[in-house]
Amino acid sequence: MINKNELKLLEDGLDTLATGFADLPEFTPGFDTNAIAAVITEVAERMQNNYPYFHPQYAGQMLKPPHPVARIAYAMSLWVNPNNHALDGGRASSAMEKECIVELGAMFDWQDPLGHLTGGGTMANLEALWVAGRLHPDKRIIGSEQAHYTHSRISEVLRIPYSAVPVRVDGRMDVDAVERQLQQGDVGTVVVTMGSTGLGAVDPLAEILALRSKYDFRIHADAAYGGYFRLAGKLSNETRQAFVDMNAVDSIVIDPHKHGLQPYGCGCVMFKDAAVGKFYKHDSPYTYFSSGDLHLGEITLECSRPGASAVALWATQRLLPLHEGGEFAANLDSSLSAARDLHAKLVASDHFVPLMAPQLDIVVYAVKAPTTTQSSERASKLFENAFKHGLHLALMELPMSLAGHWLPDIDRDAETITCLRSVLMKPEHEQWTDRIIELLEDCVA
């Protein structure tokens, strides 16, 4: 869990940082070392009451440990504590943030997009849908039934009508249902999910783009979970094409604090057309006049934002460039391989029925049982039993209209079924699928 070399690297970095302020008069804030030590010990003991998110046997929710370079850079920046609301509050970190946005945009073949970091995907999606609403007032937003629930909630906050459309049995948006909505003439934005957080499904973007030649609407790509897979080499042809086609959408959200190896919270929103920056215009009566350059506070709804997030992301992208075929991309391929391997092992099991083949690194599976209700009960019991054996999973409730395709022989005595879900985000999971399936088989027995 802890590599003491990280602390030495942090210490060396802080020494280098201090040389940049060596011309200032000596000033050392005092604090009670013993009192702080006691509190830190208490904090460490309290923090033990967490699941081991960093370990490969944690295969539950979407929790991926930050890269050491991100942890070190983030911690080091806190000694300055920059605020990326304006150049005045974070000169170096603001420059780093802008460089990060250029690199993230280049991943989707965008040149110098308008964008910035956010506290997470929710805030990033809010900004994207806010701009969409300004461009298409009084028109609806639609997304799939498997899109993240925040889209409907954000739309409610923005007072924009929202409609969910059905998905196919593979979890992807039903394009025929999308067109039926578009034919009504009141849809302004279609949200395509590039990796749903439940199933890891990637919507058929090429087919949605084809509809744009017939109807007038914006396309917002919610790639908070799956965006980085644009670099992966082991995607299916259909999924790969969807990520390639992202260069044609109007806005993109991606979360570096998921597959981007960053601490929480670090989201990102980008717009292909920089002209939408006009909607952010505001007047601040104080402080930020030491530079005439456009500052990040003029293109975001948030005000104060941690410059530490930009520093950590910049350091990570410096160490692991966002290139196809590079080390970063290879780690994504390891997660893809782990998901496919676990899926294959579940197919061969006498106790489980996996649903659709994984499109990314998420595997969803039911426990075999005569009825829907019994399967759900067994899944819940297995979830609890796995926890006792050190294996951490997640539960997911699905409508039988979707899951039933994969469970043709089950007696449907309920409209929904509780399934197990494993998120194999860590590249180390590629070497742990045997252990995971062994624990699953032991727990179900």
Secondary structure by P-SEA (a helix, b strand, c coil): cccaaaaaaaaaaaaaaaaaaccccbbbbbccaaaaaaaaaaaaaaaccccccccccccccccccccaaaaaaaaaacccccccccccccaaaaaaaaaaaaaaaaaaccccccccccccaaaaaaaaaaaaaaacccbbbbbcccccaaaaaaaaaacbbbbbbbbcccccccaaaaaaaaaaccccbbbbbccccccccccaaaaaaaaaacbbbbbbbcccccccccccccccaaaaaaaaacccccbbbbbccccccccccbbbbbbcccccccccbbbbccccccccccccccccccccccaaaaaaaaaaaaacccccccaaaaaaaaaaaaaaaaaaaaaacccccccccccccbbbbbcccccaaaaaaaaaaaaaaaaaacccbbbbbbbccccccccccccccccbbbbbbbbcccccccccaaaaaaaaaaaac
